[in-house]
Amino acid sequence: MTLLLKGARLVDPAAGIDGRRDLRIDDGRVTAIGADLPAGGAAVADLRGLVVTPGLIDIHVHLREPGKEDAEDIESGTRAAAAGGFTAVACMANTDPVNDTLSVTELIRRRAAALGAARVYPIGAVSVGLRGERLTEFGDLHRGGAVAVSDDGLPVRNAQLMRRALEYAGLFDFPVIQHAEDLDLSGDGVMHEGYYSTLLGLPGIPAASEQTVVARDLDLAALTRGRYHVAHLSSAGTLELVRRAKDRGIAVSAEVTPHHLLLTDAAVRSYDPNTKMRPPLRGAADVAALAAGVADGSLDCIASDHAPHRIEDKRCEYDRAAFGIVGLETAVALMLDRMVAPGHIRLARLVELMSLAPARLLKLEGGTLQPGSPADLTVLDLELRRPVDPNRFYSKAKNTPFGGWELQGWPVLTMMAGRVTHRDHERLPFWPESSPAP
């Protein structure tokens, strides 16, 4: 199959490109980029007025399969990913059974190959059963296709276990991803500890719960020279620890979520369980610090932490509701509307945060559209304005605090290896017949 994308603005930070280019795809790979490329027998898609970027990658999602398919499964989760502009996702290990063995890793990959609308990269568990007692066989997980290890959903509490994990992971050159939380400090907290937790009478989770774990782990990363990644970083104090560690040459990276960039703990005043997540929404000073960290390069990636739940697990009293929200279908639009459009960051920086940096962090093929690379790409309409409508989600779950938000800038086409995995039929009603349609 040969396809020529004409007239779009191509944004590829890896190649230093931000301007109008044509792009040619042959047999699932990019074969040429240039101005006014000849059709040469290719099917032609007119993308004038749109933006083409390397396929976006979400390095932190929960697909729930195996074991919790009533909340999400690989098919529905990757369809949500494609609708949100993602060509690849990395899925966490807290499934049932836990992804702590070669067999579970291979099951996820087989299911994704058969049903997935996006590439799926499993993240294996650090400890057997997520119990924090004994390391999994990283070699087996790596051989099965795992790209990192994490007990996300729970922290690695034992310092000696974390040290051994960083050392062991170094043999395979993949990162240890930490859900940084001191569970003793968090206690029975359900929101950020501060003014609003006092006002609302809800037990709080202090920022120190995150910061103390990261401080310890950074010392261990320095000791072992292992690759350490902070998942869903939420506080200004943690960000400062990461900055200082980078200055010291420690191999640390960190991600931030759209909800921690855009919402504060004041949102909990509604008692909407969709404002309940872990780590919790922090204070205004933390949100401002995280936005600055995205802009100045201190934070490496933006990830959704897509955490789907059944309706009954969210539609209940706040203190009984499950932690987490869905994010695959809103992350890109939120960042375009609230970070790029106001000028807080440039579009090229967003592509770096959501494509190039994730690809480099997990050593994935992708993150660029240079000739020879896979034709994984995302097409954006920066002018398209529409509300967030959870009823239109491809995800089985609808637990989002952003329902009804009017956003400008949406993904309208996603392609994986030259194959259309999602197309906005309202914005792109016509597509070349010789190109595979969704």
Secondary structure as GFF3:
##gff-version 3
##sequence-region A 1 438
A	DSSP	beta_strand	2	12	.	.	.	ID=ss1
A	DSSP	three_ten_helix	13	15	.	.	.	ID=ss2
A	DSSP	beta_strand	17	26	.	.	.	ID=ss3
A	DSSP	beta_strand	29	34	.	.	.	ID=ss4
A	DSSP	beta_strand	43	46	.	.	.	ID=ss5
A	DSSP	beta_strand	51	54	.	.	.	ID=ss6
A	DSSP	beta_strand	56	61	.	.	.	ID=ss7
A	DSSP	alpha_helix	74	83	.	.	.	ID=ss8
A	DSSP	beta_strand	86	91	.	.	.	ID=ss9
A	DSSP	alpha_helix	102	115	.	.	.	ID=ss10
A	DSSP	beta_strand	119	122	.	.	.	ID=ss11
A	DSSP	three_ten_helix	128	130	.	.	.	ID=ss12
A	DSSP	alpha_helix	138	144	.	.	.	ID=ss13
A	DSSP	beta_strand	149	150	.	.	.	ID=ss14
A	DSSP	alpha_helix	159	170	.	.	.	ID=ss15
A	DSSP	beta_strand	176	178	.	.	.	ID=ss16
A	DSSP	alpha_helix	183	186	.	.	.	ID=ss17
A	DSSP	beta_strand	191	192	.	.	.	ID=ss18
A	DSSP	alpha_helix	195	200	.	.	.	ID=ss19
A	DSSP	beta_strand	204	205	.	.	.	ID=ss20
A	DSSP	alpha_helix	208	224	.	.	.	ID=ss21
A	DSSP	beta_strand	228	230	.	.	.	ID=ss22
A	DSSP	alpha_helix	236	247	.	.	.	ID=ss23
A	DSSP	beta_strand	252	256	.	.	.	ID=ss24
A	DSSP	alpha_helix	258	262	.	.	.	ID=ss25
A	DSSP	three_ten_helix	265	270	.	.	.	ID=ss26
A	DSSP	three_ten_helix	273	275	.	.	.	ID=ss27
A	DSSP	alpha_helix	284	296	.	.	.	ID=ss28
A	DSSP	beta_strand	301	302	.	.	.	ID=ss29
A	DSSP	alpha_helix	311	314	.	.	.	ID=ss30
A	DSSP	three_ten_helix	318	320	.	.	.	ID=ss31
A	DSSP	alpha_helix	331	335	.	.	.	ID=ss32
A	DSSP	pi_helix	336	340	.	.	.	ID=ss33
A	DSSP	alpha_helix	347	351	.	.	.	ID=ss34
A	DSSP	pi_helix	352	356	.	.	.	ID=ss35
A	DSSP	alpha_helix	357	361	.	.	.	ID=ss36
A	DSSP	beta_strand	377	387	.	.	.	ID=ss37
A	DSSP	three_ten_helix	390	392	.	.	.	ID=ss38
A	DSSP	beta_strand	406	416	.	.	.	ID=ss39
A	DSSP	beta_strand	419	423	.	.	.	ID=ss40
###
